[in-house]
Amino acid sequence: MTADRDPGLQPERTRLAWRRTTLTATVVALLAGRQALYSGATPAALVAVALSALAWLGFLLVAHRRVSVLGVARPEQFAPRGALTAALCTVALAVFAAAMLF
């Protein structure tokens, strides 16, 4: 068995998946802002929009770091801290979006 593994297109596919996920998070954050503006921009809605923007920025930072690492043939493993941050930002976006609806 050889120690050198041909990574094929796996890093490229993973990089594209991160970009799609970042685009989705961006759309969710923008729709949250739009919903807050059209619902009358109450203080609670503005706080939810601000928190959504903060969660989006956190996710964007994690995704940017991960996409940058995937530019090589043998990328480093995804750190548990980064995975936890991405998951928490995703859940936070969903919670803040749900809070703006009710």
Backbone as CSV, one residue per row, in Angstrom:
resi,resn,N_x,N_y,N_z,CA_x,CA_y,CA_z,C_x,C_y,C_z
1,MET,0.848,-1.175,0.000,0.000,0.000,0.000,0.896,1.241,0.000
2,THR,0.613,2.169,-0.829,1.412,3.383,-0.940,0.922,4.447,0.038
3,ALA,1.870,5.240,0.552,1.521,6.286,1.521,0.966,7.525,0.830
4,ASP,1.333,7.722,-0.440,0.836,8.890,-1.166,-0.528,8.590,-1.754
5,ARG,-1.491,9.339,-1.331,-2.851,9.145,-1.800,-3.181,10.228,-2.814
6,ASP,-3.776,9.837,-3.897,-4.225,10.807,-4.888,-5.559,11.365,-4.414
7,PRO,-5.612,12.643,-4.037,-6.846,13.185,-3.496,-7.942,13.366,-4.537
8,GLY,-7.583,13.316,-5.802,-8.600,13.489,-6.834,-9.263,14.844,-6.732
9,LEU,-10.542,14.856,-6.875,-11.274,16.120,-6.839,-11.963,16.378,-5.500
10,GLN,-11.676,15.551,-4.515,-12.354,15.701,-3.225,-12.163,17.093,-2.604
11,PRO,-10.926,17.643,-2.516,-10.805,18.989,-1.949,-11.583,20.033,-2.740
12,GLU,-11.600,19.890,-4.064,-12.341,20.853,-4.886,-13.845,20.756,-4.633
13,ARG,-14.361,19.541,-4.535,-15.793,19.375,-4.243,-16.139,19.934,-2.874
14,THR,-15.263,19.701,-1.905,-15.511,20.214,-0.563,-15.473,21.736,-0.558
15,ARG,-14.537,22.318,-1.287,-14.462,23.779,-1.382,-15.737,24.344,-2.005
16,LEU,-16.220,23.705,-3.060,-17.465,24.162,-3.692,-18.655,24.016,-2.750
17,ALA,-18.671,22.959,-1.952,-19.753,22.776,-0.976,-19.726,23.884,0.066
18,TRP,-18.538,24.262,0.528,-18.441,25.365,1.487,-18.934,26.670,0.858
19,ARG,-18.612,26.880,-0.391,-19.067,28.115,-1.062,-20.589,28.138,-1.214
20,ARG,-21.169,27.002,-1.558,-22.638,26.938,-1.664,-23.289,27.179,-0.313
21,THR,-22.717,26.605,0.725,-23.276,26.780,2.058,-23.153,28.230,2.507
22,THR,-22.044,28.863,2.182,-21.869,30.282,2.517,-22.881,31.137,1.769
23,LEU,-23.120,30.816,0.518,-24.123,31.545,-0.252,-25.510,31.374,0.372
24,THR,-25.825,30.180,0.811,-27.114,29.922,1.457,-27.241,30.716,2.754
25,ALA,-26.185,30.748,3.553,-26.216,31.517,4.801,-26.376,33.011,4.509
26,THR,-25.769,33.481,3.437,-25.905,34.882,3.051,-27.350,35.201,2.675
27,VAL,-27.965,34.325,1.920,-29.366,34.531,1.528,-30.270,34.539,2.760
28,VAL,-30.023,33.628,3.692,-30.833,33.574,4.913,-30.685,34.863,5.706
29,ALA,-29.457,35.362,5.850,-29.233,36.601,6.597,-29.905,37.793,5.902
30,LEU,-29.821,37.841,4.578,-30.473,38.932,3.844,-31.998,38.857,3.934
31,LEU,-32.537,37.655,3.857,-33.991,37.514,4.010,-34.447,37.880,5.419
32,ALA,-33.618,37.595,6.403,-33.947,37.992,7.776,-33.999,39.508,7.891
33,GLY,-33.039,40.192,7.279,-33.051,41.655,7.284,-34.246,42.219,6.547
34,ARG,-34.572,41.619,5.430,-35.737,42.066,4.654,-37.022,41.884,5.453
35,GLN,-37.156,40.731,6.119,-38.344,40.468,6.929,-38.478,41.487,8.053
36,ALA,-37.361,41.829,8.670,-37.399,42.801,9.765,-37.804,44.181,9.263
37,LEU,-37.320,44.569,8.102,-37.660,45.885,7.567,-39.126,45.971,7.153
38,TYR,-39.651,44.900,6.573,-41.035,44.919,6.124,-42.037,44.685,7.244
39,SER,-41.561,44.187,8.390,-42.488,43.947,9.498,-42.573,45.134,10.437
40,GLY,-41.936,46.219,10.109,-42.053,47.419,10.921,-40.814,47.768,11.708
41,ALA,-39.787,46.983,11.639,-38.504,47.251,12.292,-38.663,47.547,13.778
42,THR,-39.278,46.636,14.499,-39.385,46.777,15.949,-38.002,46.574,16.567
43,PRO,-37.813,47.038,17.793,-36.502,46.839,18.433,-36.097,45.364,18.517
44,ALA,-37.045,44.487,18.801,-36.726,43.059,18.878,-36.281,42.531,17.514
45,ALA,-36.926,42.989,16.452,-36.546,42.552,15.108,-35.163,43.069,14.740
46,LEU,-34.851,44.288,15.137,-33.527,44.841,14.854,-32.432,44.092,15.605
47,VAL,-32.734,43.689,16.831,-31.766,42.888,17.598,-31.569,41.537,16.913
48,ALA,-32.663,40.927,16.454,-32.558,39.646,15.763,-31.759,39.782,14.473
49,VAL,-31.941,40.883,13.760,-31.173,41.114,12.533,-29.695,41.299,12.864
50,ALA,-29.402,42.052,13.905,-28.008,42.266,14.303,-27.356,40.941,14.711
51,LEU,-28.081,40.117,15.458,-27.543,38.825,15.860,-27.395,37.892,14.660
52,SER,-28.323,37.991,13.708,-28.209,37.191,12.483,-26.969,37.608,11.695
53,ALA,-26.728,38.905,11.621,-25.543,39.394,10.913,-24.268,38.922,11.608
54,LEU,-24.275,38.926,12.927,-23.114,38.449,13.674,-22.884,36.952,13.441
55,ALA,-23.954,36.164,13.461,-23.837,34.726,13.194,-23.356,34.487,11.763
56,TRP,-23.848,35.278,10.828,-23.423,35.141,9.437,-21.939,35.461,9.292
57,LEU,-21.481,36.513,9.955,-20.066,36.864,9.894,-19.187,35.762,10.496
58,GLY,-19.652,35.174,11.593,-18.916,34.065,12.189,-18.813,32.888,11.235
59,PHE,-19.923,32.555,10.597,-19.912,31.453,9.637,-19.028,31.788,8.443
60,LEU,-19.091,33.024,7.989,-18.284,33.451,6.859,-16.794,33.329,7.175
61,LEU,-16.408,33.680,8.382,-15.015,33.566,8.788,-14.555,32.105,8.789
62,VAL,-15.354,31.230,9.375,-15.008,29.807,9.406,-14.932,29.247,7.989
63,ALA,-15.902,29.581,7.159,-15.920,29.064,5.784,-14.730,29.579,4.984
64,HIS,-14.390,30.838,5.153,-13.250,31.405,4.424,-11.949,30.699,4.812
65,ARG,-11.785,30.477,6.105,-10.584,29.765,6.561,-10.530,28.348,5.980
66,ARG,-11.669,27.683,5.971,-11.693,26.300,5.475,-11.444,26.254,3.971
67,VAL,-12.053,27.152,3.213,-11.852,27.181,1.765,-10.391,27.483,1.448
68,SER,-9.765,28.360,2.233,-8.354,28.681,2.011,-7.462,27.467,2.239
69,VAL,-7.772,26.672,3.246,-6.983,25.477,3.560,-7.153,24.411,2.477
70,LEU,-8.300,24.371,1.837,-8.576,23.332,0.842,-7.903,23.587,-0.503
71,GLY,-7.082,24.609,-0.595,-6.411,24.924,-1.849,-5.218,24.032,-2.160
72,VAL,-4.841,23.163,-1.227,-3.692,22.279,-1.441,-4.181,20.847,-1.670
73,ALA,-3.281,19.997,-2.154,-3.656,18.611,-2.459,-3.968,17.812,-1.197
74,ARG,-3.271,18.077,-0.105,-3.491,17.371,1.158,-3.860,18.389,2.234
75,PRO,-5.109,18.809,2.284,-5.498,19.824,3.271,-5.484,19.260,4.686
76,GLU,-5.332,20.176,5.642,-5.390,19.798,7.052,-6.813,19.361,7.395
77,GLN,-6.920,18.567,8.452,-8.253,18.168,8.904,-8.979,19.385,9.463
78,PHE,-10.287,19.327,9.378,-11.112,20.409,9.906,-11.093,20.321,11.426
79,ALA,-10.690,21.397,12.057,-10.570,21.425,13.516,-11.957,21.317,14.150
80,PRO,-12.072,20.590,15.261,-13.366,20.487,15.943,-13.932,21.851,16.342
81,ARG,-13.060,22.776,16.697,-13.518,24.117,17.074,-14.196,24.820,15.890
82,GLY,-13.618,24.682,14.694,-14.217,25.279,13.501,-15.552,24.634,13.160
83,ALA,-15.619,23.319,13.296,-16.876,22.620,13.011,-17.958,23.041,14.003
84,LEU,-17.586,23.163,15.266,-18.549,23.593,16.282,-19.020,25.018,16.017
85,THR,-18.102,25.886,15.644,-18.469,27.275,15.338,-19.418,27.341,14.149
86,ALA,-19.121,26.583,13.102,-19.998,26.575,11.925,-21.383,26.051,12.284
87,ALA,-21.441,24.998,13.080,-22.736,24.439,13.480,-23.518,25.415,14.347
88,LEU,-22.854,26.061,15.296,-23.539,27.024,16.168,-24.041,28.234,15.384
89,CYS,-23.252,28.701,14.430,-23.701,29.831,13.603,-24.910,29.453,12.760
90,THR,-24.920,28.237,12.235,-26.054,27.769,11.441,-27.318,27.663,12.282
91,VAL,-27.181,27.089,13.466,-28.337,26.975,14.368,-28.808,28.361,14.801
92,ALA,-27.861,29.253,15.083,-28.229,30.616,15.494,-29.001,31.330,14.388
93,LEU,-28.560,31.184,13.149,-29.291,31.798,12.036,-30.721,31.276,11.962
94,ALA,-30.886,29.984,12.150,-32.232,29.398,12.111,-33.087,29.904,13.271
95,VAL,-32.507,29.984,14.452,-33.267,30.455,15.624,-33.662,31.920,15.473
96,PHE,-32.732,32.750,15.030,-33.048,34.172,14.867,-34.080,34.393,13.769
97,ALA,-33.996,33.602,12.703,-34.996,33.713,11.632,-36.374,33.309,12.141
98,ALA,-36.427,32.244,12.921,-37.705,31.812,13.488,-38.251,32.844,14.479
99,ALA,-37.360,33.468,15.238,-37.806,34.483,16.203,-38.396,35.699,15.496
100,MET,-37.882,36.026,14.320,-38.434,37.178,13.595,-39.796,36.887,13.000
101,LEU,-40.092,35.624,12.779,-41.384,35.286,12.213,-42.515,35.369,13.232
102,PHE,-42.184,35.212,14.498,-43.231,35.174,15.541,-43.191,36.342,16.440
